[in-house]
Amino acid sequence: METYDALLASVSAAPGTGRTILDPATGEPVGEAPVHSLEYLEAAVSAAQEAQPAWAALGHSERSAALLKAADAVERSAEELAQLLSREQGKPLNGPNARFEVGACVAWLRATANLPLEPETIVDDGQTRAELHYKPIGVVAAIGPWNWPMMIAIWQIAPALRMGNAVVVKPSGNTPLSVLALATVLNEELPEGILSVVSCGREVGARLTDHPAIGKIMFTGSTAAGRAIIKSSADTIKRLTLELGGNDAGIVLPDADPKAIAEDIFWGAFLNTGQTCAALKRLYVHDDIYDAVCEELTAVAAAMPMGNGLDEDNVLGPLQNKAQYDVVAGLVEAAKASGARVLLGGNPEPDQPGYFYPTTLVADIDNDNPLVAEEQFGPALPIIRYSTIDEAVEKANGLDVGLGASVWSSDVSAARGVASRIQAGTVWINRHGAVDPRIPFGGAKQSGYGLEFGVEGLKALGVPQVING
């Protein structure tokens, strides 16, 4: 696509036939998203079934070459994709936001294409030889969220295609245009039928989770929705990878340098205006440096501009939708009513257009306060005191979720010791939320199961087969 208008037109519904998508920063229309029918979904699944065998037969090297060409296509349309993403999702163009997300799509496609995956020799003792291979599953359903709609779609699409599967994508109803546009660009370089997007309501989308032709579901979203998918997929015994809700803890050890870690803590918590599953959502700070951390973090947060994503100066944007705005506002009000101390924010402008909630830091808050115990998924961070490492670890492990966590310290060895005690799928040292296409990622407890990324992520998109003899 040569222009933003051409890209948007290529994925928009005919006037009067779709659903109007509004910019969460202004309330103005972005475009008309198609509302696909059950018949459309069935046609997409049938096309995927028909195209998948030939795609699988190409082998890893040719599929990887196609993914590299698809990455080039995304790179050619990067600015147009970022503009659409900013308008529809709300995230600013600059900072770790819209342009960053599109760039991550390119990087993930290339990294996934280049991951090695060879048959594994399990036993070879002169009498028995057993090799482990991975075969394509068939058709994969990829169900994505609204917070990182393009990037998470690629997290699902890239390994599924690399492993020889066809993919049917169901994007969030809040951000369908971004995913439709991304798929349109990818399909410039992919064979017909192996990648399609169904922009639909919940009832039509539910058909993917029990469709007999779907062999695997990849889902990123809430724990409640994950439970529903598990139930609806049970009769057809589908493979599942579920990346569900998190309420990530960060523990700041007493030897940490508050000034040195403040900006990294800020972005760990407020990346994408806090709308990230693996964002830092509860910060536990030792008594010895509690006040200093609060002071340094407040100074960093106060300097970060928030506003319309198309303004090149902004690095924080609105909440993507009214429902999420209400969640954040309600949790902060409950914290204020409990007597917690607001260091910054907590005072949204009632007449401001868009779903802007100010960057908010809340100190001296009880660990069982709803702002701590529930996932806020927005620009509000509670900061909780602790006195002993055992206390901090107990509090960090006290919830039924465990996607990510972090430990902050000047002593990496000590930090690793604490990290090993935390119940989470990933624990970062002196950073938070830094995902890498080479490194497996997945949740513990009710944050889901299955691994994404790296060679383990590729294996999760295949059927293991042992050749014995």
PALUM-700202 format. One line per field, with one value per residue (C-alpha): residue number from 1; residue in three letters; chain; x, y, z. Coordinates in nm, 3 decimals. Layout:
N
num: (NUM;...)
residuo: (Ala;...)
cadena: (A;...)
X: (X;...)
Y: (Y;...)
Z: (Z;...)
END
This chain:
469
num: (1;2;3;4;5;6;7;8;9;10;11;12;13;14;15;16;17;18;19;20;21;22;23;24;25;26;27;28;29;30;31;32;33;34;35;36;37;38;39;40;41;42;43;44;45;46;47;48;49;50;51;52;53;54;55;56;57;58;59;60;61;62;63;64;65;66;67;68;69;70;71;72;73;74;75;76;77;78;79;80;81;82;83;84;85;86;87;88;89;90;91;92;93;94;95;96;97;98;99;100;101;102;103;104;105;106;107;108;109;110;111;112;113;114;115;116;117;118;119;120;121;122;123;124;125;126;127;128;129;130;131;132;133;134;135;136;137;138;139;140;141;142;143;144;145;146;147;148;149;150;151;152;153;154;155;156;157;158;159;160;161;162;163;164;165;166;167;168;169;170;171;172;173;174;175;176;177;178;179;180;181;182;183;184;185;186;187;188;189;190;191;192;193;194;195;196;197;198;199;200;201;202;203;204;205;206;207;208;209;210;211;212;213;214;215;216;217;218;219;220;221;222;223;224;225;226;227;228;229;230;231;232;233;234;235;236;237;238;239;240;241;242;243;244;245;246;247;248;249;250;251;252;253;254;255;256;257;258;259;260;261;262;263;264;265;266;267;268;269;270;271;272;273;274;275;276;277;278;279;280;281;282;283;284;285;286;287;288;289;290;291;292;293;294;295;296;297;298;299;300;301;302;303;304;305;306;307;308;309;310;311;312;313;314;315;316;317;318;319;320;321;322;323;324;325;326;327;328;329;330;331;332;333;334;335;336;337;338;339;340;341;342;343;344;345;346;347;348;349;350;351;352;353;354;355;356;357;358;359;360;361;362;363;364;365;366;367;368;369;370;371;372;373;374;375;376;377;378;379;380;381;382;383;384;385;386;387;388;389;390;391;392;393;394;395;396;397;398;399;400;401;402;403;404;405;406;407;408;409;410;411;412;413;414;415;416;417;418;419;420;421;422;423;424;425;426;427;428;429;430;431;432;433;434;435;436;437;438;439;440;441;442;443;444;445;446;447;448;449;450;451;452;453;454;455;456;457;458;459;460;461;462;463;464;465;466;467;468;469)
residuo: (Met;Glu;Thr;Tyr;Asp;Ala;Leu;Leu;Ala;Ser;Val;Ser;Ala;Ala;Pro;Gly;Thr;Gly;Arg;Thr;Ile;Leu;Asp;Pro;Ala;Thr;Gly;Glu;Pro;Val;Gly;Glu;Ala;Pro;Val;His;Ser;Leu;Glu;Tyr;Leu;Glu;Ala;Ala;Val;Ser;Ala;Ala;Gln;Glu;Ala;Gln;Pro;Ala;Trp;Ala;Ala;Leu;Gly;His;Ser;Glu;Arg;Ser;Ala;Ala;Leu;Leu;Lys;Ala;Ala;Asp;Ala;Val;Glu;Arg;Ser;Ala;Glu;Glu;Leu;Ala;Gln;Leu;Leu;Ser;Arg;Glu;Gln;Gly;Lys;Pro;Leu;Asn;Gly;Pro;Asn;Ala;Arg;Phe;Glu;Val;Gly;Ala;Cys;Val;Ala;Trp;Leu;Arg;Ala;Thr;Ala;Asn;Leu;Pro;Leu;Glu;Pro;Glu;Thr;Ile;Val;Asp;Asp;Gly;Gln;Thr;Arg;Ala;Glu;Leu;His;Tyr;Lys;Pro;Ile;Gly;Val;Val;Ala;Ala;Ile;Gly;Pro;Trp;Asn;Trp;Pro;Met;Met;Ile;Ala;Ile;Trp;Gln;Ile;Ala;Pro;Ala;Leu;Arg;Met;Gly;Asn;Ala;Val;Val;Val;Lys;Pro;Ser;Gly;Asn;Thr;Pro;Leu;Ser;Val;Leu;Ala;Leu;Ala;Thr;Val;Leu;Asn;Glu;Glu;Leu;Pro;Glu;Gly;Ile;Leu;Ser;Val;Val;Ser;Cys;Gly;Arg;Glu;Val;Gly;Ala;Arg;Leu;Thr;Asp;His;Pro;Ala;Ile;Gly;Lys;Ile;Met;Phe;Thr;Gly;Ser;Thr;Ala;Ala;Gly;Arg;Ala;Ile;Ile;Lys;Ser;Ser;Ala;Asp;Thr;Ile;Lys;Arg;Leu;Thr;Leu;Glu;Leu;Gly;Gly;Asn;Asp;Ala;Gly;Ile;Val;Leu;Pro;Asp;Ala;Asp;Pro;Lys;Ala;Ile;Ala;Glu;Asp;Ile;Phe;Trp;Gly;Ala;Phe;Leu;Asn;Thr;Gly;Gln;Thr;Cys;Ala;Ala;Leu;Lys;Arg;Leu;Tyr;Val;His;Asp;Asp;Ile;Tyr;Asp;Ala;Val;Cys;Glu;Glu;Leu;Thr;Ala;Val;Ala;Ala;Ala;Met;Pro;Met;Gly;Asn;Gly;Leu;Asp;Glu;Asp;Asn;Val;Leu;Gly;Pro;Leu;Gln;Asn;Lys;Ala;Gln;Tyr;Asp;Val;Val;Ala;Gly;Leu;Val;Glu;Ala;Ala;Lys;Ala;Ser;Gly;Ala;Arg;Val;Leu;Leu;Gly;Gly;Asn;Pro;Glu;Pro;Asp;Gln;Pro;Gly;Tyr;Phe;Tyr;Pro;Thr;Thr;Leu;Val;Ala;Asp;Ile;Asp;Asn;Asp;Asn;Pro;Leu;Val;Ala;Glu;Glu;Gln;Phe;Gly;Pro;Ala;Leu;Pro;Ile;Ile;Arg;Tyr;Ser;Thr;Ile;Asp;Glu;Ala;Val;Glu;Lys;Ala;Asn;Gly;Leu;Asp;Val;Gly;Leu;Gly;Ala;Ser;Val;Trp;Ser;Ser;Asp;Val;Ser;Ala;Ala;Arg;Gly;Val;Ala;Ser;Arg;Ile;Gln;Ala;Gly;Thr;Val;Trp;Ile;Asn;Arg;His;Gly;Ala;Val;Asp;Pro;Arg;Ile;Pro;Phe;Gly;Gly;Ala;Lys;Gln;Ser;Gly;Tyr;Gly;Leu;Glu;Phe;Gly;Val;Glu;Gly;Leu;Lys;Ala;Leu;Gly;Val;Pro;Gln;Val;Ile;Asn;Gly)
cadena: (A;A;A;A;A;A;A;A;A;A;A;A;A;A;A;A;A;A;A;A;A;A;A;A;A;A;A;A;A;A;A;A;A;A;A;A;A;A;A;A;A;A;A;A;A;A;A;A;A;A;A;A;A;A;A;A;A;A;A;A;A;A;A;A;A;A;A;A;A;A;A;A;A;A;A;A;A;A;A;A;A;A;A;A;A;A;A;A;A;A;A;A;A;A;A;A;A;A;A;A;A;A;A;A;A;A;A;A;A;A;A;A;A;A;A;A;A;A;A;A;A;A;A;A;A;A;A;A;A;A;A;A;A;A;A;A;A;A;A;A;A;A;A;A;A;A;A;A;A;A;A;A;A;A;A;A;A;A;A;A;A;A;A;A;A;A;A;A;A;A;A;A;A;A;A;A;A;A;A;A;A;A;A;A;A;A;A;A;A;A;A;A;A;A;A;A;A;A;A;A;A;A;A;A;A;A;A;A;A;A;A;A;A;A;A;A;A;A;A;A;A;A;A;A;A;A;A;A;A;A;A;A;A;A;A;A;A;A;A;A;A;A;A;A;A;A;A;A;A;A;A;A;A;A;A;A;A;A;A;A;A;A;A;A;A;A;A;A;A;A;A;A;A;A;A;A;A;A;A;A;A;A;A;A;A;A;A;A;A;A;A;A;A;A;A;A;A;A;A;A;A;A;A;A;A;A;A;A;A;A;A;A;A;A;A;A;A;A;A;A;A;A;A;A;A;A;A;A;A;A;A;A;A;A;A;A;A;A;A;A;A;A;A;A;A;A;A;A;A;A;A;A;A;A;A;A;A;A;A;A;A;A;A;A;A;A;A;A;A;A;A;A;A;A;A;A;A;A;A;A;A;A;A;A;A;A;A;A;A;A;A;A;A;A;A;A;A;A;A;A;A;A;A;A;A;A;A;A;A;A;A;A;A;A;A;A;A;A;A;A;A;A;A;A;A;A;A;A;A;A;A;A;A;A;A;A;A;A;A;A;A;A;A;A;A;A;A;A;A;A;A;A;A;A;A;A;A;A;A;A;A;A;A;A;A;A;A;A;A)
X: (0.000;0.137;-0.062;-0.243;-0.576;-0.519;-0.432;-0.738;-0.964;-0.834;-0.967;-1.275;-1.634;-1.862;-2.040;-2.333;-2.236;-1.973;-1.907;-1.761;-1.429;-1.361;-1.026;-0.993;-0.801;-1.062;-1.381;-1.362;-1.424;-1.121;-1.295;-1.562;-1.465;-1.632;-1.859;-1.803;-2.069;-2.052;-2.048;-1.742;-1.566;-1.650;-1.513;-1.190;-1.145;-1.215;-0.962;-0.707;-0.767;-0.723;-0.406;-0.229;-0.095;0.096;0.233;0.347;0.510;0.739;0.955;1.116;1.360;1.101;0.849;1.120;1.203;0.836;0.829;1.136;0.962;0.653;0.874;1.005;0.647;0.562;0.873;0.770;0.431;0.557;0.457;0.107;0.054;0.178;-0.055;-0.355;-0.249;-0.213;-0.557;-0.736;-0.555;-0.460;-0.091;0.147;0.361;0.677;0.829;0.781;0.446;0.304;0.623;0.793;0.512;0.530;0.907;0.867;0.644;0.927;1.187;0.969;0.901;1.272;1.376;1.112;1.216;1.575;1.519;1.683;1.464;1.626;1.506;1.628;1.805;1.667;1.840;2.111;2.292;2.363;2.050;1.779;1.753;1.471;1.427;1.179;1.023;0.753;0.479;0.227;-0.095;-0.311;-0.524;-0.450;-0.691;-0.519;-0.734;-0.575;-0.625;-0.659;-0.353;-0.079;-0.301;-0.037;0.256;0.065;-0.093;0.258;0.358;0.083;0.105;0.481;0.553;0.230;0.320;0.684;0.572;0.358;0.015;-0.250;-0.388;-0.729;-0.704;-0.983;-0.882;-1.033;-1.348;-1.179;-0.887;-0.986;-0.863;-0.501;-0.495;-0.681;-0.429;-0.134;-0.268;-0.328;0.037;0.160;-0.053;0.134;0.405;0.217;0.029;-0.345;-0.552;-0.293;-0.361;-0.701;-0.869;-1.227;-1.355;-1.665;-1.870;-1.844;-2.098;-1.927;-1.585;-1.692;-1.722;-1.343;-1.308;-1.522;-1.472;-1.368;-1.120;-0.922;-0.636;-0.495;-0.600;-0.355;-0.518;-0.396;-0.648;-0.824;-0.822;-1.203;-1.202;-0.928;-1.146;-1.431;-1.198;-1.075;-1.433;-1.551;-1.245;-1.267;-1.500;-1.259;-0.948;-0.770;-0.417;-0.404;-0.155;-0.306;-0.138;-0.381;-0.407;-0.123;-0.065;0.313;0.510;0.840;1.062;1.318;1.594;1.746;2.078;1.920;2.004;1.667;1.781;1.944;1.638;1.357;1.319;1.337;1.075;0.857;0.862;0.819;0.494;0.372;0.467;0.168;0.015;0.008;-0.200;0.037;-0.023;0.337;0.363;0.482;0.160;0.266;0.593;0.732;1.006;1.217;1.168;1.527;1.483;1.104;1.087;1.378;1.223;0.891;1.063;1.272;0.986;0.754;1.009;1.041;0.666;0.585;0.811;0.641;0.397;0.052;-0.186;-0.303;-0.086;-0.041;0.140;0.508;0.591;0.371;0.484;0.169;-0.181;-0.540;-0.690;-0.814;-1.178;-1.427;-1.462;-1.091;-1.094;-1.370;-1.172;-0.865;-1.066;-1.261;-0.951;-0.774;-1.080;-1.097;-0.730;-0.785;-1.086;-0.876;-0.632;-0.349;-0.120;-0.138;0.207;0.102;-0.218;-0.544;-0.730;-0.869;-1.019;-1.393;-1.454;-1.144;-1.214;-1.084;-1.017;-0.717;-0.636;-0.337;-0.018;-0.084;0.146;-0.006;0.207;0.146;-0.117;-0.219;-0.131;-0.494;-0.623;-0.805;-0.551;-0.287;-0.487;-0.666;-0.508;-0.560;-0.426;-0.370;-0.151;-0.173;0.099;0.069;0.393;0.394;0.642;0.809;1.060;1.206;1.275;1.057;0.768;0.817;0.833;0.523;0.329;0.453;0.341;0.012;-0.211;-0.342;-0.163;0.203;0.287;0.598;0.788;1.108;1.378;1.578;1.918;2.280;2.379;2.273;2.356;2.132;1.858;1.874;1.837;1.518;1.398;1.418;1.162;0.898;0.611;0.603;0.674;0.946;1.141;1.351;1.650;1.668;1.408;1.051;0.856;1.153;1.042;1.272;1.176;1.455;1.351;1.047;0.763;0.459;0.262;0.236;-0.074;-0.384;-0.182;-0.212;-0.005;0.205;0.516;0.561;0.881;1.206;1.245;1.006;0.745;0.792;0.750;0.421;0.288;0.369;0.265;0.553;0.625;0.882;1.039;1.169;1.391)
Y: (0.000;0.340;0.564;0.552;0.618;0.331;0.092;0.190;0.163;-0.186;-0.319;-0.103;-0.214;-0.054;0.252;0.150;-0.218;-0.217;-0.093;0.249;0.244;0.557;0.710;0.671;1.001;1.215;1.017;1.080;0.801;0.608;0.383;0.122;-0.228;-0.517;-0.744;-1.086;-1.355;-1.719;-1.803;-1.583;-1.763;-2.103;-1.993;-1.874;-2.204;-2.401;-2.193;-2.252;-2.628;-2.627;-2.416;-2.570;-2.898;-2.723;-2.468;-2.748;-2.931;-2.635;-2.718;-2.493;-2.313;-2.197;-2.102;-1.903;-1.726;-1.631;-1.494;-1.282;-1.138;-1.071;-0.885;-0.670;-0.591;-0.478;-0.264;-0.098;-0.004;0.063;0.428;0.371;0.080;0.286;0.573;0.341;0.169;0.503;0.619;0.296;0.181;0.527;0.467;0.744;0.714;0.773;0.612;0.236;0.258;0.248;0.272;0.048;-0.210;-0.221;-0.248;-0.536;-0.713;-0.693;-0.810;-1.100;-1.226;-1.225;-1.383;-1.656;-1.730;-1.778;-1.999;-2.341;-2.647;-2.980;-3.333;-3.435;-3.766;-3.902;-4.241;-4.381;-4.664;-4.897;-5.100;-4.836;-4.507;-4.265;-3.922;-3.652;-3.452;-3.184;-3.194;-2.919;-2.919;-2.798;-2.489;-2.263;-2.006;-1.694;-1.484;-1.157;-0.859;-0.484;-0.365;-0.477;-0.590;-0.609;-0.737;-1.011;-1.115;-1.165;-1.357;-1.601;-1.589;-1.612;-1.941;-2.100;-2.027;-2.122;-2.465;-2.523;-2.435;-2.208;-1.937;-1.781;-1.468;-1.326;-0.977;-0.785;-0.597;-0.282;-0.293;-0.493;-0.244;-0.266;-0.644;-0.647;-0.399;-0.599;-0.918;-0.735;-0.633;-0.980;-1.137;-0.939;-1.204;-1.512;-1.777;-1.730;-1.889;-1.956;-1.635;-1.475;-1.244;-1.274;-0.949;-1.056;-1.044;-1.280;-1.534;-1.588;-1.581;-1.852;-2.087;-2.091;-2.240;-2.545;-2.574;-2.932;-2.811;-2.599;-2.797;-2.538;-2.212;-1.941;-1.689;-1.377;-1.207;-1.225;-1.525;-1.536;-1.559;-1.822;-2.039;-2.013;-2.117;-2.418;-2.534;-2.477;-2.645;-2.955;-3.161;-3.145;-3.175;-2.880;-2.786;-2.457;-2.184;-1.936;-1.612;-1.478;-1.198;-1.102;-0.874;-0.861;-0.779;-0.596;-0.620;-0.347;-0.474;-0.237;-0.206;-0.070;0.281;0.465;0.720;0.459;0.233;0.491;0.529;0.156;0.094;0.362;0.198;-0.147;-0.021;0.236;0.082;0.132;0.349;0.045;-0.161;-0.458;-0.805;-0.835;-0.480;-0.411;-0.362;-0.392;-0.242;-0.363;-0.138;-0.191;0.055;0.176;0.329;0.359;0.737;0.778;0.542;0.723;1.057;0.948;0.760;1.058;1.287;1.055;1.004;1.374;1.446;1.200;1.380;1.228;1.320;1.246;0.975;1.160;1.439;1.354;1.483;1.242;0.908;0.817;0.798;0.730;0.408;0.221;0.201;0.336;0.008;0.000;0.368;0.295;0.005;0.222;0.516;0.295;0.127;0.458;0.607;0.303;0.351;0.719;0.639;0.392;0.666;0.574;0.862;0.982;1.094;1.191;1.194;1.042;1.351;1.304;1.605;1.533;1.728;1.621;1.439;1.086;0.821;0.990;0.890;1.075;0.894;0.793;0.676;0.565;0.513;0.387;0.142;-0.188;-0.505;-0.620;-0.294;-0.358;-0.142;-0.396;-0.718;-0.664;-0.608;-0.240;-0.258;0.115;0.406;0.359;0.198;0.110;0.121;-0.104;-0.101;-0.414;-0.483;-0.827;-1.018;-1.305;-1.061;-0.921;-1.267;-1.380;-1.077;-1.112;-1.477;-1.408;-1.388;-1.662;-1.519;-1.538;-1.406;-1.200;-1.038;-0.844;-0.793;-0.469;-0.466;-0.356;-0.717;-0.937;-1.255;-1.155;-1.057;-1.397;-1.565;-1.372;-1.429;-1.805;-1.781;-1.596;-1.787;-1.642;-1.760;-1.497;-1.298;-1.010;-0.859;-0.476;-0.449;-0.559;-0.684;-0.715;-0.996;-1.145;-1.365;-1.608;-1.657;-1.868;-1.681;-1.814;-1.788;-1.971;-2.036;-1.874;-1.662;-1.944;-2.229;-2.315;-2.140;-1.881;-1.755;-1.929;-2.291;-2.400;-2.171;-2.331;-2.676;-2.564;-2.507;-2.860;-3.216;-3.416;-3.739;-3.997;-4.207;-4.516;-4.757)
Z: (0.000;-0.093;0.142;0.474;0.301;0.059;0.341;0.543;0.238;0.166;0.496;0.556;0.518;0.264;0.409;0.624;0.643;0.917;1.266;1.329;1.517;1.722;1.815;2.196;2.213;2.037;1.993;1.618;1.363;1.244;0.994;0.934;1.045;0.866;1.069;0.923;0.931;1.031;0.660;0.616;0.901;0.753;0.417;0.581;0.763;0.446;0.251;0.525;0.513;0.137;0.134;0.434;0.285;0.006;0.253;0.484;0.194;0.123;0.424;0.680;0.452;0.199;0.467;0.645;0.320;0.284;0.638;0.564;0.257;0.469;0.717;0.432;0.331;0.685;0.690;0.361;0.511;0.863;0.890;0.750;0.989;1.284;1.196;1.188;1.511;1.688;1.576;1.661;1.977;2.105;2.171;2.065;1.756;1.956;2.261;2.306;2.131;1.774;1.567;1.819;1.786;1.408;1.427;1.671;1.416;1.163;1.413;1.534;1.182;1.101;1.428;1.399;1.041;1.154;1.458;1.414;1.454;1.376;1.456;1.802;1.850;2.175;2.185;1.958;2.140;1.850;1.910;1.930;1.748;1.825;1.673;1.774;1.490;1.484;1.221;1.138;1.335;1.044;1.102;1.399;1.543;1.676;1.910;2.012;2.244;2.194;2.384;2.141;1.852;1.579;1.782;1.960;1.630;1.494;1.806;1.710;1.331;1.278;1.458;1.336;0.973;1.020;1.142;0.832;0.968;0.819;1.049;1.102;1.315;1.528;1.648;1.935;1.843;1.974;1.730;1.419;1.159;1.276;1.248;0.915;0.776;0.906;0.746;0.417;0.412;0.509;0.237;-0.026;0.020;0.143;-0.056;-0.078;0.195;0.463;0.657;0.702;0.950;1.067;1.214;1.398;1.714;2.007;1.882;1.546;1.710;1.953;1.658;1.628;1.973;1.898;1.521;1.433;1.169;1.416;1.566;1.802;1.965;2.063;2.291;2.468;2.695;3.028;3.259;3.245;2.866;2.885;3.108;2.856;2.572;2.768;2.820;2.463;2.311;2.528;2.310;2.016;2.239;2.083;2.171;2.359;2.432;2.676;2.783;3.039;3.290;3.518;3.813;3.804;4.117;4.135;4.443;4.509;4.738;4.997;4.812;4.491;4.369;4.350;4.095;3.870;3.853;3.847;3.471;3.405;3.673;3.515;3.172;3.325;3.475;3.224;2.891;2.660;2.935;3.161;2.918;2.903;3.048;3.168;3.303;3.655;3.848;4.214;4.339;4.672;4.814;5.126;5.413;5.390;5.043;5.020;5.032;4.792;4.536;4.562;4.508;4.209;4.043;4.084;3.921;3.620;3.585;3.607;3.310;3.070;2.836;2.779;2.499;2.146;1.996;1.668;1.852;1.809;2.159;2.355;2.494;2.691;2.547;2.649;2.776;2.473;2.581;2.830;3.017;3.096;3.192;3.442;3.592;3.652;3.785;4.023;4.165;4.222;4.392;4.622;4.709;4.785;5.001;5.201;5.299;5.062;4.966;4.605;4.493;4.142;3.937;4.049;3.928;3.575;3.402;3.374;3.052;2.863;2.535;2.510;2.772;2.933;3.288;3.435;3.529;3.889;4.169;4.501;4.813;5.167;5.049;5.208;5.021;5.018;4.869;4.537;4.349;4.455;4.454;4.120;3.779;3.699;3.340;3.318;3.427;3.805;4.015;4.387;4.587;4.894;5.183;5.314;5.591;5.514;5.194;5.316;5.355;5.004;4.846;5.035;4.915;4.558;4.555;4.729;4.421;4.192;3.886;3.786;3.442;3.514;3.800;3.859;4.120;4.144;4.308;4.274;4.348;4.057;4.245;4.535;4.292;4.124;4.460;4.528;4.169;4.214;4.496;4.293;4.136;3.785;3.434;3.383;3.640;3.512;3.692;3.691;3.414;3.358;3.058;2.822;2.591;2.328;2.028;2.119;2.483;2.584;2.754;2.937;3.259;3.588;3.799;3.643;3.402;3.150;3.014;2.713;2.589;2.317;2.150;2.075;1.972;2.248;2.099;1.758;1.907;2.063;1.709;1.601;1.673;1.820;1.637;1.745;1.471;1.645;1.458)
END
